[in-house]
């Protein structure tokens, strides 16, 4: 019999708050983290500001961690503490405890800074202390060192779908019995390099206001954050007295790249990912209580997802509650899927989805709102679709034994 994979804890830090309670309160109040940056002059994005990692991580070893790694380590500390799996008091960490992290760039500021010095000043003046933060799996590796995670440690890079892919990858590892407990999710940091990249690719909203599915949507805003779930099998959770919160039910993926930066406007790939997630879960479209959308305000991407949702849900589409959290969180790239998954889990627990920040109307047939929407049912679908052709969809449900 296939083991049931459950969520027993959550760690999250984003532009709207640090910790589940603060994150949830801000999201349901309709707040947005998209604002003029106080760190990088001239840019509007959703960042976590000048946060202090020491309350969570202490003083030891923090100085060598770059911004994105600190975000990930903080989320990991939260999840480990909540689930009683913190390794702080032990000399050697648990070999069955690991991490699967999704990211698009890793430490992009570290990478750019290291390369810039090498190009402008020459290789002899590059600090070897900076190199460890330039590899894409550095955040997950540093988190493993910091938190004594001796189990499997993998980094998944699948563009905007990375965070959801990481959750599924971890769930499969647990089903195969290759680990007992895995932190799974994603992270991304935002600096001027990412914000400038968004601008040059014409992805950024000129008004500085993402309007996912909105009538006047004109682009998105770069964002940052880290979100992790502690995943384990039902049997493992029960053996240690942990209470499951949610169940990872089904996942679907596809790839339909039209170009390096363009969406496949037919929505066939996104449609297929959602259909596969439903099939794997053993449920029909009419059993889905809500959708946590991938939409970020990009006109083409939002249109594609709206079309794909109609392909899957048909006549039910116009009455299906939908939330687009990236209106509040910005486009957190490799971290977005994980952050949206956390939104989906909180929605099931509250029996309502949060408002879509700043929503004023839509030219689609989707049911969005500036107010929380009540939901009825136990299944939530989370989408993460990228312009590089990576499409992923996850179905979760409230835990019931």
Secondary structure, 3 states (H helix, E strand, C coil): CCCCEEEEEEEEEECCEECHHHHHHHHHHCCCCEEECCCCCCCEEECCCCCCCHHHHCCCCCCCCCHHHHHHHHHHHHHHHHHCCCCCCCCCCCCCEEEEEECCCCCHHHHHHHHHHHHHCCHHHCCHHHHHHHCCCHHHHHHHHHHCCCCCEEEECCHHHHHHHHHHHHHHHHHCCCCCEEEEEEEECCCHHHHHHHHHCCCECCCCCCCCCECCCCCECEECEEEEEEEEEHHHHHHCCCCCCEEEEEEEEEECCCCCCCCCCCCHHHHHHHHHHHHHHCCCHHHEEEEECCCCCCHHHHHHHHHHHHHHHHHHHHHCEEECCHHHHCECHHHHHHHHHHHHHHHHHHCEECCCCCCCCECCCCECCCCCEECCCCEEEEEEECCCCEEEEEEEEECCC
